[in-house]
Amino acid sequence: MPPTLFDNAAWAEAKPKLSVLIPFKGDDACDLLRALDEENAAAEIVILDDGSRDPCLTSRVQATMAAMRLPVRL
């Protein structure tokens, strides 16, 4: 599966003071993403799937990202 880059709508306008990298492999990071979004920090989040190769998991993560206020990149 080739690498995929997915940015949510907030990414283009972001001016973060902090960048957070969250690597995951086969773990569902959606709960963590939602919790971080609730904090509404001046941060951007980069989430990295380091080899799970699970298209269903990728779709769930992208759907969660799309609903977030914080800028997020996969």
C-alpha positions, 0 to 999 in steps of 0.5 A: 500500500503506497503512503497516503497523505491526508490533511483535515480542513484546519491544516491549511490555515494552521499556525501552531505553537506546538506539533505533536507526532503520534505514531501508531501501528494497528492501534486505533488512535481515534479516542486519543485524537478526539481527546486532544481535539477537546483540549483545543490547544494551539497545536497541530497533530501529525499522526503516522501509521507506521505499517498497519496496512489496515484500510478500515483503520485508516478510514476510521482515523481519516473520518475522525480527523475530518471532524476535528477542529485542530489541524491534523495530518496523516 
